[in-house]
Amino acid sequence: MKTEPSQTYFRKGFNLKTAVRPVLAQSYHSQVVDRLKELGYAARAGEVRIKLAREFGFCYGVDRAVEYAYETREKFPDRRIFLSGEIIHNPEVNGRIQALGIQILPDHRSPEERFAGVQAADVVILPAFGVRVAELEHLRSKGCVLVDTTCGSVLNVWKRVHHYARDGFTAVIHGKHFHEETKATASQALTHPGGRYLCVRNRPEAEEVCAFIRGELAAAQLQDRFREAMSPGFDPDRDLQRVGLANQTTMLMSESLEIQEMLRVAMRDRWGEEALSERFRAFDTICSATQDRQDAVLKMLDAGGLDLMVVIGGYNSSNTQALARICAERLPAYHISGADQFEETGLRHRPVGGGAVTTLEGWLPEGPVTIGLTAGASTPNNVVGEVVGRILALRGRTTDDLVAV
């Protein structure tokens, strides 16, 4: 198949779903997950009970991005194809995409360095997180074919940030400043004259910003604290007089709302209630899939009867980390990347709140046990099914033993 020279940017795929769907189903489908759904999202095998969250795993944006990657290989079988960073934060999915002959390019501050090996005849896939404006402009200048899988929810945040910058508001972004999505979002603010951004990762960082707004923290202290998380030339005295809130779409929704309220109150304290409408803006930009998965976990926890939670997803997946945080507030919770994290007697997991992946012995109690299960939005069903199989194997059972509770 040949692409016309003028067709160098694609956002809607190549109408090759029929061709790639059998491969996608073989790679990511799970009969075990189908069985759990048929049994009402709850099943038992001997003394082990498994309860699956009603919303889990691949979201629409991730499903679309992965499908486009496979379509791209089908469309350009003889071209070199590059991927600007991981397409999503899941090692299984990224490994399968690399097996298609698609090379994942590591991050770099300089677009020129990152894409030095890319030529005009090549194809570059932009991941679901999006890319920084400077990277997109550099790739366009090369004339290579671009396949943009940026999630629609991310694009909605970008629109909000553009409105803030256009109207003279600094975008305060609840997100990890080093995360691909947040870097891409922050870069959108700089496309307008005078556009500014500041990234806050959590409540403690938001408290520092609020302290400055109230006059309790010096500008130099704030600049030192957020030097890696603010736009070039950021002047707190000038740039925090009018602020608009946005989010990395995969953050913990409850925390985003808390940070929003903290900043609203701080701006009210500094400028007065009457000035709020001219000084402060906020819109919920957590994606619906992220919220649905968090709500489903909360509903399952509220129902009770669980002994522990297993949360499945890449260790660098923000939405999976948020699910793990929610679960850990109620009962023992273990964030694992996949079925390969089960050892003979221990479990390799990432402690909630951060830190290195570690092995825990004795994580599975003896006797009857009820295990809650959920997965981040970048986790395919086959990985969930494999985890169920490994858990049951620890008790001498198989997925064939699963029956209704």
C-alpha positions in Angstrom: 0.0 0.0 0.0 1.3 3.4 -0.9 0.6 6.7 0.8 0.2 9.9 -1.2 3.0 12.4 -0.5 0.5 14.9 0.9 -0.7 12.4 3.5 1.8 12.6 6.3 -0.4 13.0 9.3 -3.0 10.5 10.5 -5.3 10.6 13.5 -8.1 8.2 12.6 -6.3 5.1 11.7 -6.2 3.4 8.3 -9.5 1.5 8.2 -7.7 -1.8 8.7 -9.6 -3.0 11.8 -10.7 -6.1 10.0 -7.1 -7.0 9.2 -5.6 -6.5 12.7 -8.5 -7.5 15.0 -7.7 -11.3 14.8 -4.1 -10.6 15.9 -5.3 -8.2 18.7 -7.8 -10.8 20.0 -5.1 -13.5 20.0 -2.7 -11.3 21.8 -4.9 -9.6 24.4 -8.1 -11.6 24.8 -8.7 -13.8 27.9 -11.2 -16.6 28.3 -10.6 -16.4 32.1 -11.8 -12.8 32.2 -14.8 -13.7 30.1 -15.6 -16.5 32.5 -15.4 -14.2 35.5 -17.7 -11.7 33.8 -20.2 -14.6 33.1 -20.1 -15.5 36.7 -21.0 -12.0 37.8 -17.5 -10.7 38.4 -17.1 -13.1 41.4 -16.1 -16.7 41.5 -14.4 -19.3 43.7 -12.0 -22.2 43.3 -11.7 -24.2 46.5 -11.0 -21.8 49.3 -10.0 -18.9 47.1 -12.6 -16.4 46.0 -11.9 -13.8 43.3 -13.8 -10.6 42.9 -13.2 -8.5 39.8 -14.0 -4.8 39.7 -16.8 -3.9 37.3 -14.6 -1.5 35.4 -11.0 -2.4 34.8 -8.3 -2.7 32.2 -8.0 -1.3 28.7 -9.9 2.0 28.2 -11.1 3.3 24.9 -8.1 5.5 24.4 -5.6 2.8 25.1 -7.5 0.3 22.9 -7.5 2.8 20.1 -3.8 3.6 20.4 -2.8 -0.1 20.4 -5.0 -0.8 17.4 -3.5 2.1 15.5 0.0 0.8 16.1 -1.0 -2.6 14.6 -2.7 -0.9 11.7 0.4 1.2 11.1 2.5 -1.9 10.7 -0.1 -3.4 8.4 -0.2 -0.2 6.3 3.5 0.3 6.0 5.0 -3.2 6.0 8.3 -2.2 4.3 9.0 1.1 6.2 10.9 1.8 9.3 8.5 2.6 12.1 9.4 4.4 15.3 7.3 5.1 18.4 7.9 8.3 20.4 8.2 6.7 23.8 6.1 3.9 25.2 2.7 3.8 23.6 1.1 3.2 27.0 2.6 2.2 30.4 2.4 -1.5 30.1 5.5 -3.7 29.6 3.5 -6.6 28.0 1.9 -4.3 25.4 5.1 -2.4 24.6 7.0 -5.7 24.2 4.5 -7.0 21.7 4.6 -3.8 19.7 8.4 -3.9 19.6 8.1 -7.5 18.3 6.3 -6.0 15.3 9.5 -4.3 14.4 8.5 -0.9 15.8 11.4 0.8 17.6 10.6 2.7 20.8 12.7 5.9 21.1 13.9 6.9 24.6 13.1 10.3 26.0 15.4 13.2 25.5 15.2 16.9 26.3 16.2 17.8 22.7 13.9 16.7 19.9 16.9 16.9 17.6 18.7 14.3 19.6 15.7 12.1 20.2 14.7 11.9 16.5 18.2 12.2 15.0 17.9 8.8 13.3 14.4 9.5 11.8 14.3 10.2 8.1 11.6 11.6 5.8 10.7 8.1 4.5 10.1 6.8 8.1 6.9 6.5 10.1 6.6 7.8 13.6 3.8 6.9 16.0 2.9 9.4 18.6 1.7 7.7 21.9 -1.6 8.0 23.8 0.0 10.5 26.1 0.8 12.9 23.3 4.1 14.6 22.7 5.5 18.1 23.4 4.8 20.8 20.9 8.5 21.2 20.1 8.7 17.5 19.3 5.7 17.6 17.0 7.1 20.6 15.1 10.5 19.0 14.7 8.9 15.8 13.3 6.7 17.8 10.9 9.9 19.6 9.6 11.4 16.2 8.8 8.5 15.4 6.5 8.0 11.9 7.9 4.6 10.2 8.2 3.0 10.8 11.6 0.4 8.5 13.2 -1.1 10.4 16.2 -2.7 8.2 18.8 -3.1 10.9 21.4 -6.0 10.1 23.6 -9.1 12.3 23.2 -9.2 13.0 27.0 -5.7 14.4 26.8 -6.7 16.6 23.9 -9.5 18.0 26.0 -7.1 19.0 28.7 -4.9 20.7 26.1 -7.9 22.8 24.9 -8.5 23.9 28.5 -4.8 24.9 28.9 -5.0 26.8 25.7 -7.9 28.8 27.0 -6.1 29.6 30.2 -3.0 30.8 28.4 -5.0 32.8 25.9 -6.9 34.6 28.7 -3.8 35.3 30.8 -4.1 32.5 33.4 -1.2 30.4 34.5 -2.0 26.7 34.1 -1.5 24.9 37.4 -1.4 21.2 36.4 -2.0 18.5 39.0 0.4 15.9 37.6 3.9 14.5 37.6 6.1 17.0 35.9 8.3 14.2 34.5 5.4 12.2 33.0 5.0 12.2 29.2 1.4 13.5 29.4 2.1 16.3 31.8 5.2 17.5 29.8 3.0 17.5 26.6 0.2 19.3 28.3 2.5 21.9 29.9 4.1 22.6 26.5 0.7 23.7 25.2 0.6 26.7 27.5 3.8 28.0 25.9 2.2 28.3 22.5 0.6 31.6 23.6 2.5 34.8 24.3 3.0 35.0 28.0 1.8 31.5 28.6 2.9 29.9 31.9 2.5 26.7 33.8 3.3 25.2 37.2 3.0 21.4 38.0 2.1 20.2 41.4 2.3 16.5 42.1 0.3 16.1 45.3 -1.3 17.8 48.3 2.0 18.8 50.1 3.2 20.6 47.0 -0.1 22.3 46.5 0.2 23.5 50.2 3.5 25.2 49.3 1.9 27.0 46.4 -1.0 28.1 48.6 1.5 29.3 51.2 3.1 31.6 48.6 -0.2 32.9 47.5 -1.1 33.9 51.1 2.3 35.6 51.5 3.7 32.9 53.8 6.5 31.6 51.5 9.0 33.7 49.6 9.1 33.6 45.8 12.7 32.4 45.8 11.8 29.5 48.0 9.0 28.5 45.6 11.2 28.8 42.6 13.8 26.6 44.2 11.2 24.0 45.2 9.6 23.8 41.7 12.5 24.6 39.4 11.9 21.5 37.4 8.1 21.8 37.4 7.6 25.4 36.1 7.8 27.2 32.8 11.0 29.0 31.8 11.3 32.4 33.4 8.5 31.7 35.8 8.0 34.6 38.3 5.7 33.6 41.2 4.9 37.2 42.0 3.7 37.8 38.4 2.5 34.4 37.3 0.4 33.3 40.3 -2.0 36.2 40.3 -4.4 34.4 38.0 -4.5 30.6 37.9 -6.5 27.9 36.1 -6.5 24.3 37.2 -5.9 21.3 35.0 -5.0 17.6 35.5 -2.9 14.9 34.2 -5.8 12.7 33.2 -4.8 9.6 35.2 -4.3 11.2 38.6 -6.4 10.4 41.7 -9.6 12.3 41.2 -10.2 12.9 44.9 -6.8 14.5 45.3 -7.3 16.7 42.2 -10.5 18.0 43.7 -8.8 18.6 47.1 -6.0 20.5 45.4 -8.5 22.5 43.4 -10.3 23.6 46.6 -7.1 24.4 48.4 -6.0 26.8 45.6 -9.5 28.3 45.4 -9.5 29.1 49.1 -5.9 30.5 48.9 -6.8 32.8 46.1 -9.9 33.9 48.0 -7.8 34.6 51.1 -5.4 36.6 49.0 -7.7 38.6 46.7 -11.2 38.3 48.3 -14.4 36.5 47.3 -15.4 39.2 44.8 -12.2 38.8 42.8 -12.3 35.0 42.4 -14.1 34.9 39.1 -11.3 37.1 37.6 -8.5 35.2 39.4 -9.3 31.5 39.5 -10.7 28.9 37.1 -11.1 25.2 37.5 -12.5 22.4 35.4 -12.5 18.6 36.0 -10.2 17.1 33.4 -9.8 13.6 34.9 -10.8 11.3 32.0 -14.0 9.3 32.4 -12.3 5.9 32.1 -9.9 6.8 35.0 -12.8 7.9 37.1 -14.9 4.9 36.2 -12.1 2.5 37.4 -11.6 4.4 40.6 -15.4 4.5 41.3 -15.7 0.7 40.6 -12.9 0.0 43.1 -14.5 2.2 45.7 -17.8 0.4 45.2 -16.1 -3.0 45.6 -14.3 -1.8 48.8 -17.5 -0.4 50.2 -19.3 -3.7 49.7 -16.7 -5.3 52.0 -15.8 -9.0 52.4 -12.3 -8.6 50.9 -9.1 -9.8 52.6 -6.7 -8.1 50.2 -6.4 -6.4 46.8 -4.2 -7.1 43.8 -3.9 -4.2 41.4 -2.4 -5.0 38.0 -0.6 -2.5 35.8 2.8 -1.1 34.7 4.8 0.2 37.6 5.1 3.5 35.8 1.4 3.7 35.2 -0.1 6.7 37.1 -3.7 5.5 36.9 -2.7 2.0 38.3 -0.8 3.8 41.1 -3.9 5.7 41.9 -6.0 2.5 42.1 -3.4 1.0 44.4 -3.5 4.1 46.7 -7.3 3.9 47.0 -7.2 0.2 47.9 -4.3 0.6 50.4 -6.4 3.0 52.5 -8.8 0.1 53.3 -6.8 -3.2 53.3 -3.5 -4.8 52.2 -3.0 -4.0 48.5 -0.3 -5.2 46.1 0.6 -3.4 42.8 2.0 -5.9 40.4 2.9 -5.5 36.7 1.8 -9.0 35.7 1.8 -12.7 36.3 5.6 -12.9 36.1 5.8 -11.2 39.5 4.7 -14.4 41.3 7.6 -16.3 42.8 7.6 -19.7 44.5 6.7 -18.3 47.9 6.8 -14.6 47.4 5.3 -11.8 45.4 7.2 -9.0 43.7 5.3 -5.8 43.9 5.7 -2.0 44.0 4.9 -0.6 47.5 2.0 1.8 47.4 3.4 5.4 47.6 6.6 4.6 45.6 9.9 2.9 46.1 11.7 0.0 44.4 9.9 -3.2 43.5 10.4 -5.6 46.3 9.6 -9.2 47.1 7.1 -10.0 49.9 6.8 -13.4 51.6 3.6 -14.6 53.1 1.4 -12.2 51.3 -1.4 -14.8 50.7 -3.1 -15.8 54.0 -3.7 -19.5 54.7 -7.2 -20.9 54.6 -10.2 -19.3 53.0 -9.4 -16.0 51.3 -11.2 -13.4 49.2 -9.1 -11.5 46.8 -10.2 -8.3 45.1 -8.8 -7.7 41.6 -8.5 -4.6 39.4 -6.3 -3.4 36.6 -5.1 -0.1 35.3 -6.4 1.4 32.0 -3.3 0.1 30.1 -3.6 -3.5 31.3 -4.9 -6.0 28.7 -7.3 -8.8 29.7 -4.8 -11.5 28.9 -2.5 -10.2 31.7 -5.5 -10.2 34.2 -6.4 -13.7 33.2 -2.8 -14.9 33.7 -2.7 -13.3 37.2 -5.9 -15.2 38.2 -4.3 -18.4 37.0 -1.1 -17.8 39.0 -3.0 -17.0 42.2 -5.1 -20.1 41.9 -2.0 -22.2 41.2 -0.6 -21.2 44.6 -3.5 -23.2 46.1 -3.3 -26.1 43.8 -6.2 -24.9 41.7 -6.7 -23.9 38.0 -9.0 -21.5 36.2 -11.1 -24.5 35.1 -12.1 -24.8 38.8 -13.8 -21.4 38.9 -17.5 -21.6 39.8 -20.1 -19.1 40.8 -20.0 -17.8 44.4 
